[in-house]
Amino acid sequence: MGSVHQSVLLEESLEFLQVRPGGVCLDGTLGGGGHTRALAERAGKEGRVIALDLDRAALARAKENLSDLGERVSFVHSSFADGASVLDERGIKSVDGIFLDLGFSSDQMEDPKRGFSFTSEFSPDMRLDPSRGRSAGEIVNEASERELEKIFREYGEEPKAKALAKRIVGARPIRSCKDLAALAEGLYPGRSRVHPATRMFQALRIAANDELGALEKALETLPSRLTPGGRMAVISFHSLEDRIVKHRFAELSEVEKDPITGRAKSEPPFRVVTRRPVVPSGREIEQNPRARSAKLRVLERVAFERSAA
């Protein structure tokens, strides 16, 4: 889950998802509810949106903000990684649209108690659901130097991962976000518009929430729950997420080819709708600079009529 955002690529997402009146959608990342409302309005009074979020505070806010939609939206405290199980529990075999927006909301990032801010005096928790897994603070204070280096290198793509891990181990116990962020200062000579702790905080957030594991599980289990002609749209905010989405969508759209002629033996069950990722317009970035790294990719389940042709 990447950058902070406000219903990023909203119109583009709706256009690609092609939600029809009476349609059933799964919104795996409720957040502020902007996309959820738009999906529910497109689906109409006969439609339904199953909206998931790991953050109980976000769920409570969204329930209030979307109360006018009544029973058209079902709110569920769950990870999108478990979206297939959520559908099973409700007796829903397939849905017309699946939407994942992997960004964090401003409410989450700006609450000092959540532990995302470089200047917060609170412990760096960073978990969407504090009842799950290790907090970023526990990782920082308990992980080995080697494990920390691996987290920073793989999840933060941090060039100074080794030096940073060594600094952290030498400074334990680390009690606040502010103290943690300070350890990254001086790692890079000169000034930059990007805070030196940015990659470290991203890496710890990904580790604390198992973000990439959750995304991989969702991409493994959810596409098969689309109805024929249904679409799955995913907005990612950094290269690690986008790479996973791109590769998984490509795998799903591959076909077995005849070894002699090289022709496809059959039509694939899925097709990639977006050959290149859709990115925000200059106008949207101007209005919301934090949207600049967003990338939208869309997958469609091929209708049975097409595959039989």
Secondary structure, DSSP 4 states (H G I P E B T S, - for coil): -EEEESSTTHHHHHHHHTPPTT-EEEES--TTSHHHHHHHHHH-TT-EEEEEES-HHHHHHHHHHTGGGGGGEEEEE--GGGHHHHHHHTT---EEEEEEE-EEEHHHHH-GGGT--TT-SS-----SSTTSS--HHHHHHHS-HHHHHHHHHHHH--TTHHHHHHHHHHHPSP--HHHHHHTTTTSSSS--SS-TTHHHHHHHHHHHHTHHHHHHHHHHHSGGGEEEEEEEEEEE-SHHHHHHHHHHHHHHT---B-TTT--BSS--SEEES-SS-B---HHHHHH-GGGTT-EEEEEEEPPHHHHH-
